[in-house]
Amino acid sequence: MHRSGAPTSTPTVPNLKTAPDTAVPCCERPDAGPAVGPGTGDPVAVDAEAPVLVDADVPAAVGRELERLLGERVAGAAALDGVFADDVAAPVARFTLGGGGRKRSQFLWWAMRACGGAGPETPAALRTAAALELIQTCALVHDDVMDGSPRRRGGPSFHARLVARYPGTASPGTTAALFASSAAILAGDLALAWADDIVAATDFGDAAVRHGVLENWRAMRTEMVSGQYLDLHGQATGSRSAARAIRTACLKTALYTVARPLALGAAVAGADPRTVLDLCAAGRYAGTAFQLRDDIEGVFGDPLVTGKPSGDDIRSGKLTYLVAIAWARAESRPDRAALSVLERALGDPDLTEDRLRRVREVLRETGALAAAEERIERLRAAGERRLDAAALEPGPALRLRTLLAAVAAPTGPARPACAAPSAGAAGASVASVAPAAPAPPTNPAAATARQIRPVGGPASGRPSGTTADRSSR
């Protein structure tokens, strides 16, 4: 069956670089809602790429798809209003095109390929992956507003760029910061709307396939929002529960970052329910390890490597598994000195580097750091076992194994953080939008012997389900 991945209407898409700026729980089946019919209003043409070419560099292929899709949308925004296009629409496109490792897209693509997807499924997979990248833009822009984070991906966050662009007071009682935060919320909403529009207008070629994709898409959005709320709730209530930290990380990160992208890829390929279940479980374990690793690097990581300030989670009082374990162990001893350090540091926006260094010492001395590392390893192994249980194509399955191992691996040495790089000026014109340099393709040969196991054979043990849970930055 032919799957075009896009409606039949295919007018020319304006080049994003030249468009005028003045033109007028993962594995539980959610309740099935009515299927959304194929869209008819999306005029973006999808150039069918041979799957073997996408295999060679998935991030670059998704970047090309994003450039096509976002070019039309930025041009449409410019036709509405040039200021809106310059301040909101074009920066959303730039942010989406210019950063991130396309982890979710790679999970989706290789799950589709591992489940037998090929040429007919390629356009739909690329469009769905592009929509995932826009969902990530929405999540990051909103997350930075909620956390008050000034930096993202090694540069100013979305709202910080707007503060720099409009430093004056717009009117009495309206500060630049309030304006920028409000505008950033609208920018995140726009990214979410664009993502939904892309998925709704995609031709999946089969009603059952479309239903499976939309079912996972709907569940993923709700899980992401609920996880973000629990994150805010934990900060507001001062919760120090390790179980609550794990639940929050599962909903906010594990399902959204790994499990649902895997399930979406499998759904695009029309995989059977058992295969979707196994991939989803493997993704939940790996996504949990991903969040725990991010918790560690948020305190111990080098901003030049992680792209965000060190200690932000401590300064915001965020409930993380790492801090919850340290708190529980300090209370059980009891270690009043350690508790005093944590009590004074958590939620203090003016936390100094010296006091942050003492927090790091407490995390080591209580054994919380070692406990988090040990749990990461257990989760990684459980995810591999669940991947082994799935009936997958061996070559793409190896790519999945390499990706799942990589999300829990450190991005750099856990050394004392150094000063963050200075913020660069943000361009505002539609014409300056350009895609990021493509990331190098995953090299399965670089996987260690420990990571490589036969795929598709009997599981070495079927782990039980868990709500256990690295937030993607």
C-alpha positions, 0 to 999 in steps of 0.5 A: 500500500502506498503511503505518501506521508503527505496530502496530495496538494503540493505547492512550492514551499518558500525557502526558510532562509529567503522568505520575506519577513514583511509579507502580508504509563506507557504500556497501558492502553489509553482510552481510544478516542475517535480517529482523526481523519487525514488532513487536507490543509497542509500544503507541504510537499514531502520528498520521499527519501530512500530509507537507506539514505535516512539510515546513514544520517537520521538527524540530517534527514529529519532536519531537512523535513523540518526545514520544508515544514517550517518554511511554509509555516514561517511564511504563513506567519509573516503573511499575518504579521511581520512582528509576530513572525520576527519575534515568535514564529521565526525564533521557534523555527530557529530553535527547532532547527538549530539544536538538540541531538534529535534523540526522539527522532532517532528512536522513532526512526529505528523503531520503525525500521526494526519493525520492518518499516521501509520505503512506503513508511519513510515519509510518514515517519519523517513527518512524525519525527519532525512533529516530535521535535516541535513538541520538544521545542514546546516543552523546553520553552515552557520548562525554561519559563517555569524554572526561570532558566536563563540558558538553553543549549549553550545559549540564552533561553527563548525568554532570555533572548526576548528580554535582551531584545526588549529591555525597556518597560513596555508600559507602567507595571509591565516589565521586560521579564513579564512580557518575555515570559508571556511571549515564550508561553505563546511560542511554546503553544505555537510549536505545539499547534504546528506539531499537531497540525503536521501529524493530523495532515500526515497520510499513514496509508492505513486506518489502523496504523493511523489510529495506533499513531494518534493513540500514542500521540494523544497519550504522550502529550497528556503524560508530558503535561502531567509530569511537568505539573508533578515537577512544579508540585514537588517544588511548591510542596517541598516534597522529598519523596524518592518514590514521588521523584521517580514517578515525576521523572517517569511521566515527564521524561522516560515516557516522553523521551524514549518510550513513546517515540519508540511506540510511535515508530513501531505504530508507523510500521504497523507492528503487532501489539506485543512488539509495541509493548516490548519496545515501550517497556525497553524505552521506559527503563532507558528513559528512567536511566536517562533522567537519573543521569540528567539529575547527576549532570545537573549538579556535577556536570560541566556547563560547557558540556551539558549546555546549562548552568550547573546546580539549577535543579538545586537552586530551584528546589527541584525534587530529584531522585539524587537529592531525595536519596541523599535526604533520606540517608542523612535523616536515617543516620541522622547526619544533621550537618548534611541535612543543614547543607541540603535544607539551606541550599535547596530552593535558594536562587542565590546559591554560591559556587562554594555552597554548591560544592558542599552540596556535591560533597553531601551527595557523595558522602551520603552514598546518593551519587553511588546509589543513583549510578547503580540504579542507572546500570540496573535500568540499562540492563533491564532495558536491554533484556526487554529489547531482546524479547522483541521480534525485531530486524537485527540490524536496526535493533542493534542501532536501537541498542546503541541508542538506548545505552547512549542516553544513560551514558555521561556526556562528559567527565563529572568534574566541578563545573566551570563558568558558563559561556557568555550569551550570544546575540539572538537574530530576529529575522526570518531570513536568518533561520538555518538548520543545525549542522547534521549530527554524525550517524550512529556507529553500531560498531562502536558499541561495546561487547557488553552492549551487543547481544543477539536480538530477537531471542528468548529474554534472559528474564522478563522484568516486572513493570515499574513506574521508576524512572534525564530530562532532555535539554 
